[in-house]
Amino acid sequence: MAAAEKLPAEKLPAEKLAAEEAVETETPGALKPGAAPFGNFPHYSRFHPPEQRLRLLPRELLRQLFPPEGPERRPILGLDVGCNSGDLSVALCKHFLSLHDGEPCSGASRDLRLLCCDIDPVLVERAEKACPFPDALTFITLDIMDQRNRKVPLSAFLSQFGRSVFDIVFCMSVTMWIHLNHGDHGLWEFLAHLSSLCRYLLVEPQPWKCYRAAARRLRKLGLHNFDHFSSLTIRGDMASQIVRILTQDHAMELVRCFGNTSWDRSLLLFRAKHAVETHQPLNR
């Protein structure tokens, strides 16, 4: 797939902007959406349902990228960064393994093993309790920006399978929160780290309008603004900025843009240039 596919234009009708800024009705003591500084919304999937991403992703995607090899094929290893309460992680598992509600994962877990991490321990605990596929999905609390403590859990998971990198990393609507909390260099380092961890990377960047909406929500609650917001120099067309950083700085190539979700975020698939070329061409 050519890397030169034009990214969809950034548009957001008024009703979608309203949904983007929608305030959920939470249980007493729960965070209000504007007070979730790392994107750790208590009920994220209510206003960004997994189905909107899945409709863009071919069910056979992983089988195309990683064709089965030999009678004892090794599992596809994935990392879901910023998994929240696990709704999307479970949905991805069902989608790529062609499973249905109530259907046991059983032998299918040998085909995909997904490590799912989030900075919020409450959300991770909820994900663990609700997970229908414990053999295929592992949930851990992890700050992916904690350089001192992130290596051990990631390496421990990979070493179970005799691997040094993940086959694929999912980074769905996480880049903005990294950027707002860690600045331009933090975003650059985050993308560098992800690119070093995998053969393929699927990214859903938030557009710049979401940055403004997040800062506005914070101000409406009477809280301080994000420390780095006013000093960010990486701004504008964020999908193109992510493409530029990954392709120019971190030795990845854009394989395909799968289109936009209903809330107008691109799904971008990248491949590490050092990855072994064992994949089959994707259907355009």
C-alpha positions in Angstrom: 0.0 0.0 0.0 1.4 3.3 -1.0 2.3 5.7 1.8 1.2 8.7 -0.2 -2.6 8.2 0.4 -4.1 11.6 1.2 -5.3 11.9 4.7 -9.0 12.8 5.1 -9.7 16.5 5.5 -10.3 17.7 9.1 -14.0 18.5 9.5 -16.3 18.5 12.5 -20.0 19.4 12.2 -21.5 21.2 15.2 -23.3 18.1 16.5 -20.0 16.1 16.5 -18.3 18.9 18.4 -21.1 18.8 20.9 -20.6 15.1 21.4 -16.8 15.6 21.7 -17.4 17.9 24.6 -20.4 16.0 26.1 -20.4 15.8 29.8 -21.3 12.3 31.2 -23.5 11.7 34.2 -21.2 10.0 36.6 -21.6 8.2 39.8 -20.9 10.2 43.0 -17.2 10.8 43.5 -16.3 9.9 39.9 -14.2 12.2 37.8 -15.9 14.7 35.6 -14.7 14.4 32.0 -12.8 17.7 32.1 -11.1 16.6 35.3 -9.6 13.5 33.6 -6.2 15.0 32.7 -4.8 11.9 31.1 -7.9 11.0 29.1 -9.0 8.5 31.8 -12.7 9.1 31.3 -14.8 6.7 33.5 -17.2 5.9 30.6 -15.2 6.7 27.5 -16.9 4.2 25.2 -20.3 5.8 25.7 -19.3 8.7 23.5 -16.6 7.0 21.4 -18.0 3.5 20.8 -15.6 0.8 19.6 -17.8 0.0 16.7 -16.8 3.2 15.0 -13.2 2.1 14.8 -14.0 -1.5 14.0 -16.1 -0.7 10.9 -12.9 0.8 9.3 -10.6 -2.1 10.1 -10.8 -5.3 8.0 -11.4 -8.4 10.1 -8.6 -10.1 8.2 -6.1 -7.4 8.9 -3.9 -9.3 11.4 -4.1 -12.5 9.3 -2.9 -10.4 6.3 -0.1 -8.8 8.2 1.0 -12.0 10.0 0.2 -15.1 7.9 0.2 -18.3 10.0 3.5 -20.2 9.8 3.8 -23.9 10.4 1.5 -26.3 12.4 2.5 -24.7 15.7 2.1 -21.1 14.7 3.1 -18.6 17.3 0.5 -16.1 18.6 0.3 -12.5 17.4 1.4 -10.3 20.2 -0.2 -6.9 20.6 0.0 -3.9 23.0 -3.0 -1.7 23.6 -1.7 1.6 25.1 -4.2 3.6 27.1 -6.8 0.8 27.2 -9.2 2.7 29.6 -11.7 0.2 31.0 -11.0 -2.4 28.2 -14.1 -2.0 26.0 -12.0 -1.3 22.9 -9.5 -4.0 23.8 -12.2 -6.6 24.0 -13.9 -5.4 20.8 -10.6 -5.6 18.9 -10.1 -9.1 20.1 -13.6 -10.1 19.0 -13.2 -8.4 15.7 -9.9 -9.9 14.7 -10.7 -13.3 16.0 -14.2 -13.2 14.5 -15.8 -14.0 17.9 -19.3 -13.2 19.1 -20.8 -12.3 22.4 -20.9 -15.3 24.7 -18.6 -17.3 22.5 -15.6 -18.7 24.4 -12.1 -17.6 23.2 -10.5 -21.0 24.0 -8.1 -22.0 21.2 -8.5 -18.6 19.5 -6.4 -17.1 22.3 -3.4 -18.9 20.8 -3.7 -16.7 17.8 -3.7 -13.3 19.6 -2.4 -12.2 23.0 -3.0 -8.6 23.9 -1.3 -6.7 26.7 -3.5 -3.8 27.6 -2.2 -0.9 29.8 -3.6 2.2 31.3 -2.3 4.8 33.8 -5.6 4.6 35.8 -5.7 1.6 38.3 -9.4 2.0 38.8 -10.1 1.6 35.1 -7.7 -1.3 34.8 -9.4 -3.1 37.7 -12.7 -2.6 36.0 -11.3 -4.0 32.7 -9.9 -7.1 34.5 -13.3 -7.9 36.2 -15.3 -7.5 33.0 -12.9 -9.2 30.6 -14.6 -12.1 28.8 -11.3 -13.4 27.4 -8.7 -13.6 30.2 -6.6 -16.1 28.3 -6.1 -13.6 25.4 -6.2 -10.3 27.2 -3.9 -9.1 30.0 -4.5 -5.8 31.8 -1.9 -3.9 33.8 -1.6 -0.5 35.3 1.3 1.3 33.6 2.4 4.9 32.9 3.9 4.4 29.5 5.9 7.6 30.0 7.6 6.3 33.1 11.0 5.4 31.5 12.3 3.8 34.7 9.4 1.4 35.4 7.9 0.7 32.0 10.6 -1.7 30.7 10.1 -4.5 33.2 6.4 -5.3 32.6 6.6 -5.0 28.9 9.7 -7.2 28.7 8.2 -9.7 31.1 5.2 -10.1 28.8 7.3 -10.5 25.7 9.7 -12.9 27.3 6.9 -15.4 28.0 6.8 -15.9 24.2 10.5 -15.6 23.5 10.0 -12.2 21.7 11.8 -8.9 22.0 9.1 -6.7 20.3 5.3 -6.7 19.8 3.9 -7.6 16.4 1.5 -4.7 16.6 0.8 -1.7 19.0 -2.6 0.0 19.2 -2.5 3.7 20.2 -6.1 4.9 20.0 -6.8 8.5 20.9 -3.8 8.7 23.3 -1.4 11.1 21.5 -3.1 14.3 22.6 -3.0 13.4 26.3 0.7 12.6 26.0 1.3 15.8 24.2 -0.7 18.0 26.6 1.0 16.5 29.7 4.5 16.1 28.5 5.0 18.7 25.8 6.5 18.5 22.3 9.5 16.4 23.4 7.2 14.1 25.3 5.1 13.4 22.2 8.3 12.8 20.2 9.7 10.4 22.9 6.4 8.6 23.2 6.3 7.9 19.4 10.0 6.9 19.5 9.3 4.4 22.2 6.3 2.9 20.5 8.1 2.6 17.2 10.9 0.7 19.0 8.4 -1.7 20.5 6.7 -3.1 17.4 6.7 -4.2 13.8 3.4 -2.4 13.1 1.7 0.6 14.8 -1.9 1.6 14.5 -2.5 5.2 15.6 -5.6 7.2 16.0 -4.4 10.8 16.6 -6.7 13.5 18.0 -7.0 16.5 15.8 -6.0 20.0 17.1 -9.6 21.0 17.7 -9.7 18.3 20.5 -6.8 20.0 22.2 -8.7 23.2 22.3 -11.8 21.4 23.6 -9.9 19.6 26.3 -8.4 22.9 27.5 -11.8 24.6 27.4 -13.4 21.8 29.5 -10.6 22.3 32.1 -11.2 26.0 32.3 -15.0 25.6 32.6 -14.3 23.5 35.7 -12.2 26.2 37.2 -9.0 24.1 37.0 -5.6 25.1 35.8 -4.8 24.7 32.1 -2.5 22.0 30.8 1.0 23.2 31.6 2.3 22.7 28.0 -0.7 23.8 26.0 0.4 27.3 25.3 4.0 26.3 24.5 3.3 23.5 22.0 4.9 24.1 18.6 3.7 20.8 17.1 0.2 21.8 16.2 -2.2 22.2 13.3 -2.9 19.0 11.3 -2.0 16.5 13.9 -2.5 13.4 11.8 0.1 14.8 9.3 2.4 15.8 12.2 2.3 12.2 13.6 3.0 10.9 10.1 6.0 13.2 9.8 7.5 12.3 13.2 7.1 8.6 12.7 8.4 8.5 9.1 11.1 11.1 9.3 12.4 10.6 12.8 11.5 7.1 13.9 12.1 4.8 10.8 8.5 3.9 10.2 6.5 4.0 6.9 2.9 4.8 6.5 1.2 1.7 5.1 -2.4 2.8 5.0 -5.0 5.3 6.2 -8.2 3.4 6.9 -10.3 6.5 6.9 -12.0 8.6 9.6 -14.3 7.7 12.5 -17.6 9.5 12.9 -15.8 11.9 15.3 -13.3 12.6 12.5 -10.2 10.9 13.7 -7.9 9.1 11.2 -6.8 5.5 11.7 -3.2 5.2 10.5 -1.2 2.0 10.1 2.6 2.2 10.1 5.3 -0.4 9.6 8.8 -0.4 11.1 11.3 -0.3 8.2 13.3 -2.9 9.9 10.3 -5.3 10.1 10.7 -8.6 8.3 8.6 -8.5 5.1 6.3 -11.4 5.7 3.0 -9.6 5.3 0.6 -9.9 2.4 -0.5 -6.8 0.5 -3.5 -5.1 2.0 -6.6 -4.6 -0.1 -7.1 -1.0 -0.9 
